[in-house]
Amino acid sequence: MASSAPSDQGVAPLWQYVAVTDYCPPAVTVEHTVRTGLSAFWQHFCTKEPPPETPFKTEEELQSIPGILLERIAPAPDGQRAALALDEALTAWLDSVQMDQPVVLVLHPPYGMHGDILKAWAGLHEWRVLPPPTTGQIFRRETDWIMSGSANLTSWVLPNLERCYLRHAHGLTLVRRLLDQACSGALGRGVIGCDSWAWAFLRRAWSGATPPLLILQSFDQHRLARWFQSFASKSGISDLIFRQADNGDYVLPPPTDTQNESANISDFLQQLAAYSRGIPGIAHAIWRASLRTAPDELPKDASTAKESTYQPTTLWITPWRRFKRPAPTTDLLRQHAFILHTLLLHNGLSAEWLSQLLPASSQPSPATLYRLESAGLIKQQRNGFWKISPLGYPAIRLFLKSEGYLTDDL
């Protein structure tokens, strides 16, 4: 039950769902980094080559890309292409008349975009999208919540299973009953999306047989290059060239009419793939933050660029060694490990419920949350939830694993 979205023959598909056993994070993220600790982690992601004596562009010559322009060059992904890949992966399951596997579980790591992807897939088939229960329903153990508003539940999608439980003595009954009913076929046929950290916990808290699992394959440097290039190609802006600011190396392949054998290729995307663990949402956040432009080189719309004065527009990428990533101390991580771990297990929580789920000795004061936010480790969402930040996730995951905390398998 693995599949991909359409791709050129002989080229690995950009979006591809595979069995969890076939999931392959970029090679540099192998677990020897856990054994050697945070210092080795940071050292690995520091480029060993000395900076050029005369950079192509200094930091003073460049500026962040204006927001409206950034949304055209690196817009938020909508999940539609990934939904097509998921649809292909589920074709055999959908065509089967047997009900021995009434449910498929689709896992994604943090910032893997599973909510958007599953909603997009549900739209393809007009399946009902189930909203999560409220925290009150979870604590009141209202196990009939899933049937509210529908007397005929046969084909459904639950995009966010992690929103159906709380790690609390009274917060597990609902999700256990939900999984029991779903996997027995009592609720018809369903597709469940779940954050990988929540599933790492739930598979231990629930005694049922694990349903078939699918996972979106990680993005290596080649997938990232194709993904980012696809955004640029659809931006409506005349040919864009992406080069590293300090040495001019190409970060994305240059247009065919500017290619030459002597063109140097940057290792930025290789570093990005490894650091982000191949998670699309994390890589995308870093890519957006790394983009720079010179004030006199703002991109031009392809429709208004005059042929006689046409010049490709260069966007400059902050060198990996200069890109500002969270670098928390071990003491800071250890002091607030319970907070960070709880946020990961639930894919984010409000400050109120975070306090409810933590022991008294680890209660997060507003000052603590803002300290972690200032360190770049967490951020507050529009709905008030606190969540691990995309740039902070790699270091936090590494630390928690090295300290023996329960982590996901991705």
C-alpha positions as CSV (number, residue, x, y, z in Angstrom):
1,M,0.0,0.0,0.0
2,A,2.6,2.5,-1.1
3,S,2.4,5.0,-3.9
4,S,3.4,8.3,-5.4
5,A,2.1,11.3,-7.3
6,P,2.8,11.4,-11.0
7,S,6.5,12.0,-11.9
8,D,8.9,11.9,-14.8
9,Q,9.9,8.3,-15.7
10,G,13.1,7.3,-13.9
11,V,12.8,10.2,-11.4
12,A,11.8,9.5,-7.8
13,P,8.3,11.0,-7.2
14,L,8.2,14.2,-5.2
15,W,5.3,13.1,-3.1
16,Q,5.3,9.4,-2.1
17,Y,3.6,7.4,0.6
18,V,5.4,4.4,1.9
19,A,5.1,1.8,4.7
20,V,6.8,3.1,7.9
21,T,9.5,0.4,7.5
22,D,10.4,2.0,4.2
23,Y,10.7,5.5,5.6
24,C,14.3,6.9,4.9
25,P,15.3,10.1,6.6
26,P,18.4,11.8,5.0
27,A,21.4,9.7,5.8
28,V,23.2,12.3,7.9
29,T,20.5,12.0,10.6
30,V,21.5,8.5,11.6
31,E,21.4,7.9,15.3
32,H,25.2,8.2,15.9
33,T,24.4,11.9,16.5
34,V,22.4,10.8,19.5
35,R,25.4,8.9,21.0
36,T,27.7,11.9,20.5
37,G,25.3,14.5,21.8
38,L,24.4,18.1,21.0
39,S,27.9,19.4,20.6
40,A,28.6,17.0,17.8
41,F,25.2,17.9,16.3
42,W,26.1,21.6,16.1
43,Q,29.6,20.8,14.9
44,H,28.3,18.7,12.0
45,F,26.1,21.5,10.7
46,C,28.9,24.0,10.8
47,T,30.5,24.2,7.3
48,K,34.2,23.3,7.5
49,E,35.2,25.4,4.5
50,P,36.5,28.9,5.4
51,P,34.4,31.8,4.2
52,P,35.6,33.4,1.0
53,E,37.8,36.4,1.4
54,T,35.6,38.5,-0.8
55,P,31.9,37.4,-0.6
56,F,29.6,37.9,-3.5
57,K,27.1,39.7,-1.3
58,T,27.7,40.9,2.2
59,E,24.9,40.7,4.8
60,E,24.8,44.5,4.7
61,E,24.0,44.5,1.0
62,L,21.0,42.2,1.4
63,Q,17.6,42.4,2.9
64,S,14.7,40.1,3.7
65,I,12.3,39.5,0.9
66,P,9.1,41.6,1.3
67,G,6.2,39.5,2.6
68,I,3.9,39.7,-0.4
69,L,6.8,38.7,-2.7
70,L,7.8,35.9,-0.3
71,E,4.3,34.4,-0.6
72,R,4.8,34.1,-4.3
73,I,8.3,32.6,-4.3
74,A,7.8,30.3,-1.3
75,P,4.1,30.1,-0.5
76,A,2.6,27.8,2.1
77,P,2.0,24.4,0.6
78,D,-1.6,23.4,0.2
79,G,-1.4,19.6,0.4
80,Q,-3.1,19.0,-2.9
81,R,-0.2,17.2,-4.6
82,A,0.5,15.1,-1.5
83,A,-3.2,14.2,-1.4
84,L,-3.0,12.8,-4.9
85,A,0.0,10.6,-3.8
86,L,-2.0,9.5,-0.8
87,D,-5.0,8.7,-3.1
88,E,-2.8,6.4,-5.2
89,A,-1.5,4.7,-2.0
90,L,-5.0,4.0,-0.9
91,T,-6.4,2.8,-4.3
92,A,-6.2,-0.9,-3.6
93,W,-7.7,-0.4,-0.1
94,L,-10.5,1.7,-1.5
95,D,-11.2,-0.9,-4.2
96,S,-11.3,-3.8,-1.8
97,V,-14.7,-5.1,-0.9
98,Q,-13.3,-6.8,2.2
99,M,-13.7,-5.0,5.6
100,D,-10.9,-6.8,7.3
101,Q,-9.0,-3.5,7.3
102,P,-11.6,-0.9,7.8
103,V,-9.1,1.8,8.9
104,V,-5.8,3.1,7.6
105,L,-3.5,5.2,9.8
106,V,-1.5,8.0,8.1
107,L,1.5,9.2,10.2
108,H,3.4,12.4,9.8
109,P,6.1,14.0,11.9
110,P,5.7,17.5,13.3
111,Y,5.2,20.0,10.5
112,G,4.4,17.1,8.1
113,M,1.2,18.8,7.1
114,H,-1.0,15.8,7.7
115,G,-4.1,17.8,8.6
116,D,-4.1,19.7,5.4
117,I,-3.3,16.7,3.3
118,L,-6.0,14.5,4.8
119,K,-8.6,17.2,4.4
120,A,-7.6,17.6,0.8
121,W,-7.9,13.9,0.3
122,A,-11.3,13.8,1.9
123,G,-12.4,16.5,-0.6
124,L,-11.4,14.3,-3.5
125,H,-13.8,11.6,-2.4
126,E,-16.4,13.8,-0.6
127,W,-15.8,11.8,2.6
128,R,-16.9,13.4,5.9
129,V,-14.2,15.2,7.8
130,L,-14.6,14.6,11.6
131,P,-13.6,17.5,13.8
132,P,-11.8,16.5,17.0
133,P,-13.6,16.4,20.4
134,T,-13.4,19.3,22.8
135,T,-11.2,18.9,25.8
136,G,-14.4,18.8,27.9
137,Q,-15.7,15.9,25.8
138,I,-12.3,14.1,26.3
139,F,-12.4,14.5,30.1
140,R,-16.1,13.6,30.3
141,R,-15.3,10.5,28.2
142,E,-18.1,11.2,25.7
143,T,-17.3,8.2,23.5
144,D,-20.3,8.9,21.3
145,W,-18.9,12.2,20.3
146,I,-17.9,10.8,16.9
147,M,-21.6,10.1,16.0
148,S,-22.8,13.6,16.8
149,G,-24.5,15.2,13.8
150,S,-24.5,12.0,11.7
151,A,-26.8,9.1,11.8
152,N,-25.1,7.4,9.0
153,L,-21.3,7.3,9.4
154,T,-19.8,5.1,6.8
155,S,-16.9,6.9,5.1
156,W,-14.9,9.4,7.1
157,V,-11.6,11.1,7.7
158,L,-10.2,12.1,11.1
159,P,-7.2,14.3,10.2
160,N,-5.8,14.8,13.7
161,L,-6.0,11.9,16.1
162,E,-3.6,13.7,18.4
163,R,-6.4,16.1,19.3
164,C,-8.5,13.2,20.7
165,Y,-6.6,12.5,23.8
166,L,-4.7,14.0,26.7
167,R,-1.9,12.3,28.6
168,H,-4.0,12.2,31.8
169,A,-5.8,9.6,33.9
170,H,-9.1,10.9,32.5
171,G,-7.8,11.7,29.0
172,L,-7.5,8.3,27.4
173,T,-10.9,6.6,27.6
174,L,-12.3,8.4,24.6
175,V,-9.4,7.7,22.2
176,R,-9.2,4.0,23.3
177,R,-12.9,3.5,22.6
178,L,-12.6,5.4,19.3
179,L,-9.7,3.2,18.1
180,D,-11.5,0.0,19.2
181,Q,-14.7,1.0,17.3
182,A,-12.8,2.2,14.2
183,C,-10.6,-0.9,13.9
184,S,-13.5,-3.3,14.5
185,G,-15.4,-1.8,11.5
186,A,-18.2,-0.5,13.7
187,L,-17.8,3.0,12.2
188,G,-17.5,2.0,8.6
189,R,-14.4,2.8,6.6
190,G,-12.1,5.6,7.8
191,V,-8.7,7.2,7.3
192,I,-7.0,8.5,10.4
193,G,-4.2,11.0,10.4
194,C,-1.9,11.3,13.4
195,D,1.2,13.1,14.5
196,S,4.1,10.6,14.9
197,W,4.8,11.6,18.5
198,A,1.2,11.2,19.6
199,W,1.1,7.7,17.9
200,A,4.4,6.7,19.7
201,F,2.5,7.3,23.0
202,L,-0.9,6.0,21.9
203,R,0.4,2.7,20.6
204,R,1.5,2.0,24.1
205,A,-1.6,3.3,25.8
206,W,-4.0,1.3,23.6
207,S,-3.9,-2.5,23.5
208,G,-5.5,-3.0,20.1
209,A,-3.9,-4.3,16.9
210,T,-2.2,-1.6,14.9
211,P,-4.0,-0.8,11.6
212,P,-2.1,-0.5,8.3
213,L,0.3,2.5,8.5
214,L,1.5,4.9,5.8
215,I,4.0,7.7,6.0
216,L,5.0,10.5,3.6
217,Q,8.5,9.7,2.4
218,S,11.1,12.2,3.6
219,F,12.5,15.0,1.4
220,D,16.2,14.6,0.5
221,Q,18.1,17.4,-1.1
222,H,16.9,16.4,-4.6
223,R,13.2,16.5,-3.6
224,L,13.7,19.8,-1.9
225,A,15.3,21.3,-5.0
226,R,12.4,20.2,-7.1
227,W,9.8,21.3,-4.6
228,F,11.3,24.8,-4.1
229,Q,11.9,25.1,-7.9
230,S,8.2,24.3,-8.5
231,F,7.2,27.3,-6.3
232,A,9.5,29.6,-8.2
233,S,8.2,28.4,-11.6
234,K,4.6,29.1,-10.6
235,S,5.4,32.5,-9.1
236,G,4.8,34.5,-12.3
237,I,8.2,36.1,-11.9
238,S,10.8,36.1,-14.6
239,D,13.5,33.5,-14.4
240,L,14.8,33.3,-10.8
241,I,18.3,32.2,-9.9
242,F,19.1,31.0,-6.4
243,R,22.7,31.5,-5.3
244,Q,24.6,31.3,-2.0
245,A,25.4,34.8,-0.9
246,D,29.0,34.3,0.2
247,N,30.4,32.4,-2.7
248,G,27.9,32.6,-5.5
249,D,27.4,28.8,-5.7
250,Y,24.0,27.7,-7.2
251,V,21.6,26.5,-4.5
252,L,18.9,25.5,-7.1
253,P,19.9,24.4,-10.6
254,P,20.3,27.5,-12.8
255,P,18.2,28.0,-16.0
256,T,19.4,25.9,-18.9
257,D,20.6,28.9,-20.8
258,T,22.9,30.0,-18.0
259,Q,24.3,26.5,-17.1
260,N,27.9,25.8,-17.7
261,E,30.3,23.1,-16.6
262,S,32.2,25.3,-14.2
263,A,29.1,26.2,-12.2
264,N,29.6,25.3,-8.6
265,I,26.7,23.7,-6.6
266,S,26.1,24.7,-3.0
267,D,25.7,22.0,-0.3
268,F,22.9,24.2,1.3
269,L,20.1,21.8,0.4
270,Q,22.1,18.8,1.6
271,Q,22.6,20.5,5.0
272,L,18.9,21.6,5.0
273,A,17.6,18.1,4.3
274,A,19.8,16.6,7.1
275,Y,19.0,19.2,9.7
276,S,15.2,19.1,9.0
277,R,15.2,15.3,9.0
278,G,13.6,15.5,5.6
279,I,10.4,16.9,7.1
280,P,8.8,19.2,4.4
281,G,7.3,21.8,6.8
282,I,10.5,22.3,8.7
283,A,12.6,22.5,5.5
284,H,10.1,25.0,4.0
285,A,10.2,27.3,7.1
286,I,14.0,27.4,7.0
287,W,14.0,28.0,3.2
288,R,11.7,31.0,3.6
289,A,13.9,32.4,6.4
290,S,17.1,32.0,4.3
291,L,15.9,34.0,1.3
292,R,17.4,37.4,0.7
293,T,17.4,40.0,-2.1
294,A,19.4,43.1,-3.0
295,P,17.3,46.3,-2.9
296,D,18.2,47.0,-6.5
297,E,17.5,43.4,-7.7
298,L,13.9,43.0,-6.8
299,P,12.2,40.3,-9.0
300,K,10.1,41.5,-12.0
301,D,6.9,40.0,-13.2
302,A,7.4,37.9,-16.4
303,S,4.5,39.7,-18.1
304,T,6.1,43.1,-17.6
305,A,9.8,42.3,-18.2
306,K,11.0,43.9,-21.5
307,E,12.8,41.4,-23.7
308,S,15.5,43.9,-24.7
309,T,16.4,44.6,-21.0
310,Y,15.7,41.1,-19.7
311,Q,18.0,39.8,-17.0
312,P,17.4,36.8,-14.7
313,T,16.7,37.8,-11.2
314,T,19.0,36.5,-8.5
315,L,17.8,35.6,-5.0
316,W,20.5,35.1,-2.5
317,I,20.6,32.4,0.1
318,T,22.1,32.9,3.5
319,P,25.1,30.5,3.9
320,W,24.3,27.6,6.1
321,R,27.1,28.5,8.6
322,R,25.6,32.0,9.0
323,F,21.9,31.0,9.2
324,K,20.6,31.7,12.6
325,R,19.2,28.5,14.1
326,P,18.2,27.9,17.7
327,A,21.2,26.8,19.8
328,P,19.8,26.0,23.2
329,T,22.1,25.0,26.0
330,T,21.8,21.5,27.5
331,D,20.9,23.1,30.8
332,L,17.9,25.0,29.3
333,L,16.7,21.9,27.5
334,R,17.0,19.7,30.6
335,Q,15.3,22.3,32.9
336,H,12.3,22.4,30.6
337,A,12.3,18.9,29.1
338,F,8.9,18.0,30.5
339,I,7.3,21.0,28.9
340,L,8.9,20.4,25.5
341,H,8.1,16.7,25.6
342,T,4.5,17.2,26.5
343,L,4.0,19.7,23.7
344,L,5.4,17.2,21.2
345,L,3.2,14.4,22.5
346,H,0.1,16.5,21.8
347,N,1.3,18.5,18.8
348,G,0.8,21.6,20.8
349,L,-1.3,22.7,23.8
350,S,-2.8,25.8,25.4
351,A,-1.0,27.1,28.4
352,E,-3.9,26.1,30.6
353,W,-3.9,22.5,29.5
354,L,-0.1,22.3,29.5
355,S,-0.3,23.2,33.2
356,Q,-3.0,20.5,33.8
357,L,-0.8,17.8,32.4
358,L,2.5,18.6,34.1
359,P,3.6,17.9,37.6
360,A,3.7,20.8,40.0
361,S,7.5,21.0,39.8
362,S,7.3,21.6,36.0
363,Q,4.4,24.1,35.9
364,P,5.1,26.6,33.0
365,S,4.8,30.2,34.1
366,P,4.2,32.8,31.4
367,A,7.8,33.9,31.9
368,T,9.0,30.3,31.2
369,L,7.0,30.0,28.0
370,Y,8.3,33.4,26.7
371,R,11.8,32.4,27.6
372,L,11.5,29.3,25.5
373,E,9.9,31.4,22.8
374,S,12.8,33.8,22.9
375,A,15.2,30.9,22.5
376,G,13.4,30.0,19.3
377,L,12.2,26.6,20.7
378,I,8.5,27.2,20.9
379,K,5.9,29.5,19.3
380,Q,2.4,30.5,20.0
381,Q,-0.2,29.8,17.3
382,R,-3.1,32.0,16.4
383,N,-5.5,29.7,18.4
384,G,-3.4,30.3,21.5
385,F,-1.7,26.9,21.5
386,W,2.0,26.7,22.2
387,K,3.9,24.4,19.8
388,I,7.5,23.4,19.2
389,S,8.9,25.7,16.5
390,P,10.0,24.3,13.2
391,L,13.6,25.5,13.6
392,G,13.8,24.3,17.2
393,Y,12.4,20.8,16.6
394,P,15.7,19.1,15.4
395,A,17.7,20.0,18.5
396,I,14.8,19.3,20.8
397,R,14.2,15.8,19.3
398,L,17.9,15.0,19.5
399,F,18.1,16.0,23.2
400,L,15.0,14.2,24.3
401,K,16.1,11.0,22.6
402,S,19.6,11.2,24.1
403,E,17.9,11.6,27.6
404,G,15.8,8.5,27.2
405,Y,12.4,10.2,26.6
406,L,9.8,8.5,24.4
407,T,10.2,9.8,20.9
408,D,8.7,9.0,17.5
409,D,10.3,6.6,15.0
410,L,10.7,9.2,12.3
